[in-house]
Amino acid sequence: MTNVGNIGANERPSVPRTAAIFGASGGIGAKLAAHLSTLGCERVYAGSRSGDVSGAGIVPFAFDLTDEASIAEAARMMRAEPPEWVPEWVIVASGVLTLDDGKGPERTYKRLDPDVMAKVLAINTIGPAMIAKHMLPMMPRERAFTFAALSARVGSISDNGLGGWHSYRASKAALNMLIKNFAIEVGRTHSQGVIVGLHPGTVDTALSAPFQKGLAEGQLTDPLQAADNLVRVLASLTPEQSGRVFDFSGKEIPA
């Protein structure tokens, strides 16, 4: 188990010239895009279903996490840009806990529904995998880059002492395995690449809203603070830490 190096709260983290956020209209993704721009990222490709994210240095694009063709088109758009504008950080900030129809995480196996499971896996696991499929090939072999996807502590198999939340846990555990696989494969040719999962903590967004009651004081994080936490972790990562999952404070989450 390792932790990433700490960047002091008053120290400005180093950010890349370019970044791409898939899921830039969500609670965390929107703050990540805006915060990166504020910190000096000159171009932030900001992806959402509508494609209407705006702001200083923001280049919007439309994509659907369940439509591979839209992901491939977004990658082609970025690949067509001059080399200096190819994203150095790619962050998948999309995810689902409760579906649009209100069906939430199952607390018992007796409530498992194959359609719900398929939708959760499509968004939390397959979608990020398709983004990796189309974005990783454009990452440079001779320079550093980072590919990160939002995961969750409950995706840890060894740290699971409560059970329940079957589809969500399984989708994040599967995502963590894919992150490890991608890191091994890409690491053979890209020695400076970093591929990781990130656990943002419990953030005050629509995703966590139904589950905020009863949280301990200080456990709920403001979205901008969460974005800053994640940027600081990303800025501290090294290739030796590729393939792992880290929380918002830089602590490694066990597999």
Backbone as JSON, one array per atom type, in Angstrom:
{
  "sequence": "MTNVGNIGANERPSVPRTAAIFGASGGIGAKLAAHLSTLGCERVYAGSRSGDVSGAGIVPFAFDLTDEASIAEAARMMRAEPPEWVPEWVIVASGVLTLDDGKGPERTYKRLDPDVMAKVLAINTIGPAMIAKHMLPMMPRERAFTFAALSARVGSISDNGLGGWHSYRASKAALNMLIKNFAIEVGRTHSQGVIVGLHPGTVDTALSAPFQKGLAEGQLTDPLQAADNLVRVLASLTPEQSGRVFDFSGKEIPA",
  "N": [[0.84, -1.2, 0.0], [0.61, 2.16, -0.91], [0.88, 5.73, -0.64], [0.15, 8.81, -2.32], [2.32, 11.63, -2.88], [2.04, 14.5, -0.79], [0.5, 17.63, -1.48], [0.74, 20.79, -0.25], [-1.91, 22.66, 1.33], [-1.81, 25.34, 0.74], [-0.24, 25.42, -1.43], [0.1, 25.72, -4.89], [-1.15, 23.41, -7.13], [0.46, 21.69, -9.85], [-0.76, 21.79, -13.09], [-1.8, 20.32, -16.23], [-1.27, 21.56, -19.64], [-3.37, 20.97, -21.25], [-6.53, 19.29, -20.93], [-9.05, 16.74, -20.69], [-12.39, 16.3, -19.87], [-14.7, 13.89, -19.32], [-17.96, 13.96, -18.76], [-18.59, 16.52, -17.84], [-20.67, 18.07, -16.99], [-21.73, 17.22, -14.66], [-21.89, 17.16, -11.01], [-19.25, 16.91, -9.85], [-17.63, 16.8, -12.15], [-18.15, 19.23, -13.52], [-17.06, 21.12, -11.76], [-14.43, 20.25, -11.76], [-13.63, 20.84, -14.42], [-13.9, 23.67, -14.48], [-12.19, 24.37, -12.37], [-9.67, 23.41, -13.17], [-9.22, 25.09, -15.33], [-9.09, 27.55, -13.99], [-6.75, 27.15, -12.55], [-4.85, 27.29, -14.48], [-4.85, 25.62, -16.69], [-4.82, 25.62, -20.1], [-6.56, 24.74, -22.09], [-9.54, 23.04, -21.81], [-11.21, 20.29, -22.66], [-14.54, 19.72, -22.52], [-16.87, 17.42, -21.9], [-20.28, 16.49, -22.36], [-23.7, 15.31, -22.32], [-25.33, 17.17, -23.63], [-23.48, 18.9, -24.69], [-23.02, 21.57, -24.13], [-21.41, 22.87, -22.26], [-19.78, 25.65, -20.82], [-17.3, 28.29, -20.49], [-14.24, 29.95, -19.43], [-11.55, 29.04, -21.45], [-12.73, 26.63, -22.03], [-13.57, 23.96, -24.13], [-16.27, 22.74, -25.51], [-17.86, 19.52, -25.97], [-20.05, 16.99, -27.28], [-21.21, 13.9, -25.96], [-22.26, 10.52, -25.37], [-22.34, 8.33, -22.77], [-23.16, 5.73, -23.1], [-23.0, 5.27, -25.77], [-20.88, 4.23, -28.0], [-20.03, 5.21, -30.48], [-20.32, 7.99, -30.26], [-18.35, 8.56, -28.4], [-16.08, 7.77, -29.78], [-16.14, 9.68, -31.82], [-15.71, 12.03, -30.37], [-13.07, 11.57, -29.55], [-11.81, 11.55, -32.06], [-12.16, 14.2, -32.79], [-10.48, 15.52, -30.94], [-8.05, 14.35, -31.59], [-7.6, 15.39, -34.08], [-6.71, 17.92, -33.62], [-3.83, 20.18, -33.35], [-0.7, 18.74, -32.17], [0.04, 19.88, -29.68], [-2.32, 20.38, -28.42], [-3.49, 18.04, -27.74], [-5.04, 16.2, -25.19], [-3.44, 16.07, -22.01], [-4.21, 15.19, -19.57], [-6.81, 12.96, -18.96], [-9.97, 12.65, -17.75], [-12.47, 10.68, -16.46], [-15.44, 11.51, -15.37], [-17.96, 10.63, -14.99], [-20.81, 8.77, -13.75], [-23.08, 6.55, -11.99], [-25.39, 6.04, -9.37], [-28.0, 5.97, -8.4], [-30.59, 5.22, -10.58], [-32.3, 6.98, -13.31], [-34.98, 6.4, -13.09], [-35.38, 6.19, -10.43], [-34.61, 3.86, -9.2], [-32.48, 2.54, -6.88], [-29.34, 1.63, -5.26], [-29.12, -1.84, -4.54], [-29.93, -3.32, -1.5], [-30.08, -5.9, -0.82], [-29.61, -9.21, -2.14], [-31.98, -10.2, -2.96], [-33.35, -8.28, -4.3], [-32.22, -7.94, -6.73], [-32.08, -6.98, -10.13], [-31.92, -7.76, -13.46], [-31.99, -5.88, -15.57], [-31.54, -3.43, -14.31], [-28.99, -3.92, -13.27], [-27.54, -4.19, -15.67], [-27.73, -1.6, -16.72], [-26.37, -0.09, -14.78], [-23.8, -1.2, -14.9], [-23.22, -0.57, -17.55], [-22.92, 2.21, -17.47], [-21.08, 2.74, -15.36], [-18.92, 1.05, -15.78], [-18.57, -0.08, -18.46], [-18.83, 2.2, -20.11], [-16.64, 3.99, -19.22], [-14.59, 2.23, -19.99], [-14.83, 2.23, -22.78], [-14.18, 4.88, -23.29], [-11.5, 4.82, -22.53], [-10.61, 3.04, -24.49], [-10.71, 4.59, -26.83], [-9.35, 6.94, -26.22], [-6.83, 6.4, -25.05], [-5.09, 5.49, -27.16], [-4.15, 7.86, -28.34], [-2.42, 8.97, -26.56], [0.81, 10.24, -25.76], [3.93, 8.54, -26.29], [6.35, 9.45, -25.46], [6.05, 11.36, -23.51], [4.73, 12.48, -20.33], [1.49, 11.48, -19.19], [-1.89, 11.33, -17.94], [-4.54, 9.19, -17.18], [-7.6, 9.03, -15.72], [-10.28, 7.67, -13.8], [-13.33, 8.15, -12.12], [-13.84, 6.28, -9.3], [-14.82, 4.24, -6.53], [-14.73, 3.79, -2.99], [-16.25, 1.64, -2.14], [-15.9, -0.17, -4.12], [-13.82, -1.75, -3.48], [-12.83, -5.02, -2.87], [-11.55, -6.38, -0.74], [-11.99, -4.6, 1.31], [-14.6, -4.69, 1.91], [-16.98, -4.88, 4.2], [-19.63, -4.82, 4.74], [-21.41, -5.56, 2.7], [-24.18, -5.66, 0.33], [-25.55, -3.06, -1.9], [-25.19, -4.11, -4.47], [-25.0, -4.0, -7.42], [-23.72, -1.52, -7.83], [-21.35, -1.75, -6.29], [-20.2, -3.95, -7.67], [-19.88, -2.89, -10.23], [-17.97, -0.89, -9.83], [-15.85, -2.37, -8.77], [-15.26, -3.91, -11.0], [-14.52, -1.86, -12.74], [-12.18, -1.02, -11.45], [-10.57, -3.26, -11.86], [-10.29, -3.15, -14.65], [-8.87, -0.75, -14.87], [-6.44, -1.54, -13.72], [-5.7, -3.52, -15.6], [-5.47, -1.94, -17.97], [-3.39, -0.25, -17.23], [-1.23, -2.03, -17.01], [-1.03, -2.98, -19.66], [-0.69, -0.59, -21.24], [1.53, 0.41, -19.99], [3.63, -1.04, -20.99], [4.51, 0.17, -23.29], [4.37, 2.88, -22.84], [6.13, 4.48, -20.81], [5.89, 6.66, -19.13], [3.29, 7.02, -18.51], [0.25, 7.3, -16.57], [-2.35, 5.57, -15.12], [-5.24, 5.54, -13.36], [-7.67, 4.95, -10.7], [-10.0, 7.05, -8.98], [-11.24, 7.94, -5.85], [-13.59, 10.12, -4.8], [-14.68, 10.66, -2.33], [-17.54, 11.36, -0.2], [-19.53, 13.43, -1.84], [-21.27, 16.51, -2.13], [-23.54, 16.17, -4.19], [-25.96, 15.42, -6.79], [-25.83, 12.67, -7.06], [-25.18, 11.63, -4.53], [-27.16, 12.66, -2.97], [-29.59, 11.25, -2.04], [-28.53, 9.82, 0.05], [-27.39, 11.24, 2.07], [-28.37, 11.78, 4.57], [-27.77, 11.55, 8.0], [-25.02, 11.49, 7.86], [-21.77, 11.81, 9.24], [-20.43, 14.73, 10.89], [-18.62, 16.83, 8.76], [-18.17, 14.88, 6.86], [-19.35, 15.17, 4.42], [-18.5, 16.56, 1.35], [-17.89, 19.66, -0.28], [-18.48, 20.26, -3.77], [-16.53, 21.83, -5.21], [-14.36, 21.77, -3.46], [-13.93, 19.04, -3.49], [-13.14, 18.72, -6.16], [-10.74, 20.17, -6.13], [-9.29, 18.6, -4.31], [-9.0, 16.22, -5.83], [-7.56, 17.12, -8.06], [-5.16, 17.78, -6.83], [-4.31, 15.26, -6.0], [-3.99, 14.01, -8.52], [-1.95, 15.61, -9.59], [0.17, 14.76, -8.11], [0.79, 12.17, -8.73], [2.8, 9.38, -9.86], [4.37, 7.35, -12.46], [4.91, 4.9, -11.23], [2.77, 4.43, -9.62], [0.7, 3.78, -11.19], [-2.24, 2.04, -12.2], [-3.52, 1.69, -9.82], [-5.88, 2.58, -7.17], [-6.86, 5.58, -5.71], [-7.79, 7.6, -2.89], [-9.41, 10.77, -2.11], [-7.59, 12.02, -0.47], [-5.2, 11.06, -1.21], [-4.58, 8.54, -0.32], [-3.99, 5.11, -0.87], [-6.44, 2.83, -2.01], [-7.33, -0.41, -1.08], [-7.37, -3.36, -3.18]],
  "CA": [[0.0, 0.0, 0.0], [1.35, 3.4, -0.95], [0.12, 6.96, -0.76], [0.81, 9.77, -3.17], [2.91, 12.74, -2.16], [1.09, 15.53, -0.41], [0.7, 19.02, -1.88], [0.19, 21.61, 0.82], [-3.17, 23.35, 1.02], [-1.5, 26.68, 0.21], [0.65, 25.25, -2.58], [-0.66, 25.6, -6.13], [-0.77, 22.19, -7.84], [0.83, 21.83, -11.25], [-1.76, 21.2, -13.96], [-1.33, 20.25, -17.61], [-1.74, 22.6, -20.54], [-4.65, 20.53, -21.81], [-7.2, 18.19, -20.23], [-10.38, 16.37, -21.2], [-13.29, 15.8, -18.83], [-15.9, 13.22, -19.8], [-18.91, 14.11, -17.67], [-18.27, 17.85, -17.33], [-21.85, 18.79, -16.52], [-22.09, 16.67, -13.36], [-21.46, 17.93, -9.86], [-17.79, 16.92, -9.72], [-17.02, 17.08, -13.45], [-18.24, 20.65, -13.83], [-16.09, 21.82, -10.93], [-13.09, 19.89, -12.25], [-13.35, 21.6, -15.63], [-13.72, 25.08, -14.12], [-11.03, 24.52, -11.48], [-8.47, 23.24, -13.98], [-9.05, 26.34, -16.08], [-8.65, 28.58, -13.04], [-5.38, 26.85, -12.14], [-3.91, 27.56, -15.57], [-5.0, 24.71, -17.83], [-5.19, 26.52, -21.18], [-7.69, 24.2, -22.83], [-10.23, 21.92, -21.16], [-12.3, 19.7, -23.43], [-15.57, 19.43, -21.53], [-17.88, 16.6, -22.55], [-21.56, 16.24, -21.7], [-24.71, 14.86, -23.29], [-25.81, 18.31, -24.43], [-22.36, 19.56, -25.33], [-23.14, 23.02, -23.98], [-20.62, 23.38, -21.14], [-19.09, 26.86, -21.24], [-16.4, 28.89, -19.52], [-12.93, 30.35, -19.95], [-10.68, 27.93, -21.82], [-13.51, 25.4, -22.2], [-13.96, 23.53, -25.48], [-17.32, 21.74, -25.26], [-18.18, 18.48, -26.94], [-21.16, 16.14, -26.87], [-20.99, 12.46, -26.0], [-23.17, 9.71, -24.56], [-21.52, 7.28, -22.17], [-23.63, 4.42, -23.57], [-22.93, 5.28, -27.24], [-19.45, 4.21, -28.33], [-19.77, 6.05, -31.65], [-20.15, 9.38, -29.83], [-17.05, 8.63, -27.73], [-15.08, 7.71, -30.86], [-16.17, 10.97, -32.52], [-15.03, 12.99, -29.5], [-11.64, 11.29, -29.64], [-11.35, 11.99, -33.38], [-12.1, 15.66, -32.75], [-9.28, 15.93, -30.22], [-6.88, 13.87, -32.32], [-7.42, 16.24, -35.25], [-6.08, 19.17, -33.2], [-2.37, 20.14, -33.32], [-0.22, 17.89, -31.06], [0.11, 20.56, -28.38], [-3.65, 20.46, -27.82], [-3.95, 16.71, -27.33], [-5.12, 16.27, -23.72], [-2.43, 15.39, -21.19], [-5.02, 14.52, -18.55], [-8.16, 12.54, -19.36], [-10.68, 12.29, -16.52], [-13.85, 10.2, -16.62], [-16.12, 11.98, -14.16], [-19.35, 10.18, -15.05], [-21.13, 7.62, -12.93], [-24.46, 6.49, -11.53], [-25.71, 5.25, -8.18], [-29.45, 5.79, -8.52], [-31.0, 5.43, -11.97], [-33.26, 8.06, -13.53], [-36.32, 5.98, -12.67], [-35.42, 6.14, -8.98], [-34.1, 2.6, -8.66], [-31.19, 2.79, -6.27], [-28.52, 0.46, -4.97], [-29.84, -2.94, -3.88], [-29.38, -3.66, -0.19], [-30.12, -7.36, -0.68], [-29.6, -9.92, -3.43], [-33.36, -10.51, -3.32], [-33.87, -7.19, -5.12], [-31.44, -7.83, -7.97], [-32.86, -6.87, -11.36], [-30.91, -7.8, -14.53], [-32.0, -4.65, -16.35], [-30.86, -2.42, -13.5], [-27.56, -4.27, -13.24], [-26.97, -3.9, -16.99], [-27.61, -0.15, -16.87], [-25.32, 0.4, -13.88], [-22.52, -1.63, -15.47], [-23.01, 0.17, -18.8], [-22.48, 3.57, -17.17], [-19.94, 2.81, -14.44], [-17.81, 0.19, -16.18], [-18.37, -0.19, -19.91], [-18.6, 3.54, -20.64], [-15.24, 4.37, -19.02], [-13.72, 1.36, -20.79], [-14.86, 2.71, -24.16], [-13.39, 6.11, -23.33], [-10.1, 4.39, -22.55], [-10.34, 2.42, -25.79], [-10.53, 5.59, -27.88], [-8.46, 8.04, -25.81], [-5.46, 5.97, -24.75], [-4.2, 5.42, -28.33], [-3.56, 9.15, -28.72], [-1.5, 9.43, -25.54], [2.19, 10.2, -26.27], [4.85, 7.57, -25.68], [7.57, 10.1, -24.99], [5.75, 12.36, -22.49], [3.83, 12.05, -19.26], [0.05, 11.71, -19.32], [-2.68, 10.69, -16.89], [-5.92, 8.8, -17.46], [-8.21, 8.73, -14.42], [-11.73, 7.47, -13.79], [-13.89, 8.17, -10.77], [-14.26, 4.98, -8.78], [-15.44, 4.37, -5.21], [-14.16, 2.91, -1.97], [-17.05, 0.42, -2.03], [-15.46, -1.11, -5.14], [-12.77, -2.6, -2.92], [-13.31, -6.33, -2.43], [-10.98, -6.72, 0.56], [-12.46, -3.64, 2.3], [-16.06, -4.81, 1.97], [-17.42, -5.54, 5.42], [-21.07, -4.61, 4.93], [-22.21, -6.16, 1.64], [-25.2, -4.79, -0.24], [-25.21, -2.18, -3.02], [-24.55, -5.12, -5.31], [-24.63, -3.56, -8.77], [-22.77, -0.42, -7.74], [-20.06, -2.31, -5.87], [-19.66, -4.8, -8.73], [-19.47, -2.06, -11.37], [-16.74, -0.2, -9.47], [-14.8, -3.38, -8.68], [-14.89, -4.24, -12.39], [-13.77, -0.71, -13.26], [-10.84, -1.05, -10.86], [-9.81, -4.29, -12.56], [-9.95, -2.64, -15.97], [-7.8, 0.22, -14.68], [-5.21, -2.31, -13.55], [-5.36, -4.12, -16.9], [-5.02, -0.9, -18.9], [-2.08, 0.22, -16.77], [-0.22, -3.03, -17.38], [-0.88, -3.02, -21.12], [-0.14, 0.66, -21.74], [2.85, 0.59, -19.4], [4.66, -1.73, -21.79], [4.96, 1.06, -24.36], [4.3, 4.27, -22.39], [6.74, 4.39, -19.48], [5.57, 7.82, -18.31], [1.85, 7.12, -18.36], [-0.39, 6.99, -15.29], [-3.76, 5.21, -15.26], [-5.67, 5.31, -11.98], [-9.02, 5.23, -10.25], [-10.05, 8.07, -7.94], [-12.41, 7.97, -4.98], [-13.69, 11.52, -4.39], [-15.35, 10.81, -1.05], [-18.97, 11.66, -0.31], [-19.57, 14.81, -2.33], [-22.62, 17.07, -2.13], [-24.04, 16.19, -5.55], [-27.21, 14.68, -6.97], [-25.57, 11.25, -6.9], [-25.18, 11.24, -3.11], [-28.26, 13.34, -2.25], [-30.51, 10.38, -1.29], [-27.84, 9.05, 1.09], [-26.65, 12.17, 2.91], [-28.93, 11.84, 5.93], [-27.06, 10.79, 9.01], [-23.58, 11.53, 7.7], [-21.05, 12.46, 10.33], [-19.99, 16.09, 10.63], [-17.4, 16.9, 7.97], [-18.03, 13.77, 5.91], [-19.87, 15.61, 3.12], [-17.55, 17.5, 0.78], [-18.36, 20.58, -1.31], [-17.95, 19.84, -5.07], [-15.29, 22.53, -5.58], [-13.3, 21.21, -2.62], [-13.65, 17.7, -4.02], [-12.36, 18.89, -7.39], [-9.39, 20.57, -5.74], [-8.64, 17.41, -3.74], [-8.64, 15.29, -6.89], [-6.48, 17.72, -8.85], [-3.92, 17.66, -6.05], [-3.87, 13.87, -6.1], [-3.51, 13.78, -9.88], [-0.69, 16.32, -9.79], [1.21, 14.1, -7.31], [0.98, 10.78, -9.15], [3.96, 8.98, -10.66], [4.1, 6.11, -13.19], [4.99, 3.74, -10.34], [1.47, 4.27, -8.96], [-0.3, 3.47, -12.2], [-2.98, 0.79, -12.0], [-4.07, 1.65, -8.47], [-7.01, 3.46, -6.88], [-6.51, 6.47, -4.59], [-8.89, 8.44, -2.44], [-9.26, 12.22, -2.23], [-6.44, 12.48, 0.32], [-4.0, 10.44, -1.75], [-4.35, 7.22, 0.25], [-4.35, 4.02, -1.77], [-7.56, 1.98, -1.62], [-6.97, -1.8, -1.41], [-8.16, -4.02, -4.21]],
  "C": [[0.88, 1.25, 0.0], [0.39, 4.57, -1.04], [0.86, 7.9, -1.69], [1.38, 10.88, -2.32], [1.88, 13.82, -1.89], [1.49, 16.89, -0.97], [0.01, 19.87, -0.83], [-1.03, 22.38, 0.37], [-2.93, 24.71, 0.4], [-0.6, 26.62, -1.01], [-0.19, 24.99, -3.83], [-0.23, 24.34, -6.87], [-0.44, 22.47, -9.3], [-0.18, 21.1, -12.12], [-1.25, 21.19, -15.39], [-1.82, 21.43, -18.44], [-3.13, 22.26, -21.07], [-5.21, 19.37, -21.01], [-8.53, 17.93, -20.9], [-11.18, 15.78, -20.06], [-14.51, 15.17, -19.51], [-16.89, 13.19, -18.63], [-18.76, 15.47, -17.02], [-19.49, 18.67, -16.94], [-22.34, 18.28, -15.17], [-21.52, 17.49, -12.23], [-19.96, 18.03, -9.72], [-17.15, 17.34, -11.03], [-17.04, 18.56, -13.8], [-17.22, 21.46, -13.03], [-14.66, 21.48, -11.34], [-12.71, 20.72, -13.46], [-13.05, 23.06, -15.3], [-12.45, 25.29, -13.3], [-9.73, 24.36, -12.25], [-8.18, 24.5, -14.78], [-8.53, 27.45, -15.18], [-7.18, 28.39, -12.65], [-4.36, 27.02, -13.26], [-3.95, 26.59, -16.73], [-5.57, 25.54, -18.99], [-6.4, 26.04, -21.98], [-8.25, 22.99, -22.1], [-11.36, 21.47, -22.08], [-13.33, 19.2, -22.42], [-16.73, 18.7, -22.19], [-19.12, 16.4, -21.7], [-22.54, 15.75, -22.76], [-25.15, 15.99, -24.2], [-24.7, 19.0, -25.2], [-22.37, 21.07, -25.16], [-22.44, 23.56, -22.74], [-19.84, 24.6, -21.63], [-18.21, 27.38, -20.12], [-15.08, 29.23, -20.16], [-12.08, 29.12, -20.24], [-11.4, 26.62, -22.06], [-13.82, 25.17, -23.68], [-15.01, 22.43, -25.3], [-17.41, 20.69, -26.35], [-19.3, 17.61, -26.38], [-20.75, 14.67, -26.94], [-22.03, 11.79, -25.12], [-22.37, 8.51, -24.07], [-21.92, 5.89, -22.66], [-23.61, 4.31, -25.09], [-21.46, 5.36, -27.65], [-19.13, 5.12, -29.51], [-19.56, 7.5, -31.25], [-18.82, 9.58, -29.12], [-15.94, 8.63, -28.77], [-15.01, 9.04, -31.6], [-15.48, 12.05, -31.68], [-13.52, 12.81, -29.55], [-11.07, 11.76, -30.98], [-11.22, 13.51, -33.42], [-10.82, 16.13, -32.07], [-8.01, 15.52, -30.95], [-6.58, 14.76, -33.53], [-6.77, 17.58, -34.91], [-4.56, 19.05, -33.31], [-1.88, 19.37, -32.09], [-0.22, 18.57, -29.7], [-1.24, 20.66, -27.68], [-4.26, 19.09, -27.55], [-3.96, 16.65, -25.81], [-4.04, 15.45, -23.02], [-3.08, 14.68, -20.01], [-6.36, 14.18, -19.17], [-8.84, 12.04, -18.1], [-12.1, 11.88, -16.86], [-14.58, 10.5, -15.32], [-17.59, 11.57, -14.14], [-19.56, 8.98, -14.12], [-22.57, 7.68, -12.48], [-24.57, 5.61, -10.3], [-27.2, 4.94, -8.16], [-29.86, 6.1, -9.95], [-32.07, 6.51, -12.08], [-34.68, 7.69, -13.07], [-36.44, 5.81, -11.16], [-34.92, 4.84, -8.38], [-32.67, 2.79, -8.17], [-30.43, 1.52, -5.98], [-29.28, -0.6, -4.15], [-29.16, -3.29, -2.55], [-29.41, -5.16, 0.07], [-30.15, -7.99, -2.06], [-31.02, -10.24, -3.89], [-33.98, -9.44, -4.24], [-33.09, -7.01, -6.43], [-32.35, -7.88, -9.19], [-31.85, -6.83, -12.52], [-30.86, -6.53, -15.36], [-31.29, -3.52, -15.61], [-29.36, -2.68, -13.47], [-26.88, -3.9, -14.55], [-26.76, -2.4, -17.17], [-26.48, 0.4, -16.0], [-23.95, 0.03, -14.43], [-22.21, -0.86, -16.75], [-22.42, 1.55, -18.52], [-21.19, 3.59, -16.36], [-18.73, 2.03, -14.9], [-17.55, 0.22, -17.68], [-18.09, 1.17, -20.53], [-17.17, 4.01, -20.45], [-14.27, 3.52, -19.83], [-13.69, 1.81, -22.24], [-14.11, 4.03, -24.31], [-11.91, 5.77, -23.36], [-9.72, 3.82, -23.91], [-10.0, 3.47, -26.84], [-9.58, 6.72, -27.5], [-7.03, 7.6, -25.58], [-4.57, 5.88, -25.98], [-3.57, 6.75, -28.73], [-2.58, 9.68, -27.68], [-0.05, 9.25, -26.01], [3.05, 9.17, -25.55], [6.01, 8.26, -24.98], [7.33, 11.12, -23.89], [4.79, 11.78, -21.44], [2.38, 12.33, -19.63], [-0.65, 10.96, -18.19], [-4.08, 10.4, -17.4], [-6.52, 8.38, -16.12], [-9.72, 8.57, -14.58], [-12.22, 7.48, -12.35], [-14.38, 6.78, -10.38], [-14.91, 5.22, -7.42], [-14.78, 3.4, -4.24], [-14.93, 1.6, -1.88], [-16.74, -0.57, -3.16], [-14.33, -2.01, -4.67], [-13.36, -3.91, -2.41], [-12.82, -6.64, -1.01], [-11.49, -5.79, 1.67], [-13.97, -3.69, 2.48], [-16.47, -5.6, 3.2], [-18.92, -5.48, 5.65], [-21.93, -5.33, 3.9], [-23.22, -5.15, 1.09], [-24.68, -3.92, -1.37], [-24.56, -2.99, -4.15], [-24.09, -4.6, -6.67], [-23.58, -2.47, -8.74], [-21.39, -0.93, -7.34], [-19.41, -3.1, -7.0], [-19.15, -3.96, -9.89], [-18.16, -1.34, -11.07], [-15.58, -1.17, -9.3], [-14.32, -3.77, -10.07], [-14.11, -3.1, -13.02], [-12.34, -0.72, -12.72], [-9.97, -2.11, -11.53], [-9.38, -3.83, -13.95], [-8.82, -1.61, -15.88], [-6.45, -0.48, -14.51], [-4.77, -2.93, -14.87], [-4.8, -3.09, -17.87], [-3.62, -0.41, -18.52], [-0.97, -0.74, -17.15], [0.04, -2.99, -18.88], [-0.2, -1.76, -21.65], [1.27, 0.88, -21.2], [3.97, -0.07, -20.17], [5.25, -0.82, -22.86], [5.02, 2.52, -23.94], [4.83, 4.34, -20.95], [6.38, 5.56, -18.57], [4.07, 7.99, -18.07], [1.36, 6.72, -16.98], [-1.87, 6.72, -15.56], [-4.26, 4.8, -13.89], [-7.17, 5.47, -11.82], [-8.95, 6.23, -9.12], [-11.35, 7.96, -7.15], [-12.54, 9.38, -4.42], [-14.24, 11.73, -2.99], [-16.84, 11.03, -1.27], [-19.13, 13.14, -0.62], [-21.04, 15.26, -2.42], [-23.11, 17.26, -3.56], [-25.35, 15.41, -5.61], [-27.01, 13.19, -6.75], [-25.7, 10.82, -5.44], [-26.38, 11.78, -2.34], [-29.18, 12.39, -1.48], [-29.87, 9.69, -0.09], [-27.07, 9.95, 2.05], [-27.15, 12.22, 4.35], [-28.12, 10.97, 6.88], [-25.55, 10.78, 8.86], [-22.94, 12.27, 8.87], [-20.61, 13.86, 9.91], [-18.66, 16.07, 9.86], [-17.24, 15.82, 6.92], [-18.49, 14.16, 4.51], [-18.98, 16.74, 2.59], [-18.21, 18.37, -0.28], [-17.74, 20.18, -2.65], [-16.66, 20.53, -5.48], [-14.12, 22.01, -4.75], [-12.92, 19.82, -3.11], [-12.81, 17.78, -5.28], [-10.92, 19.27, -7.07], [-8.62, 19.39, -5.15], [-8.15, 16.47, -4.84], [-7.52, 15.83, -7.77], [-5.15, 17.59, -8.13], [-3.4, 16.23, -6.06], [-3.28, 13.59, -7.48], [-2.15, 14.41, -10.12], [0.48, 15.64, -9.06], [1.56, 12.7, -7.8], [2.25, 10.58, -9.98], [3.63, 7.68, -11.39], [4.14, 4.86, -12.3], [3.65, 3.46, -9.65], [0.35, 3.96, -9.94], [-0.96, 2.12, -11.91], [-3.65, 0.68, -10.65], [-5.25, 2.62, -8.33], [-6.66, 4.26, -5.63], [-7.72, 7.29, -4.18], [-8.51, 9.91, -2.53], [-8.1, 12.77, -1.44], [-5.13, 11.87, -0.15], [-3.67, 9.08, -1.15], [-4.81, 6.13, -0.72], [-5.49, 3.19, -1.18], [-7.22, 0.54, -2.01], [-7.9, -2.41, -2.44], [-9.17, -4.97, -3.58]]
}
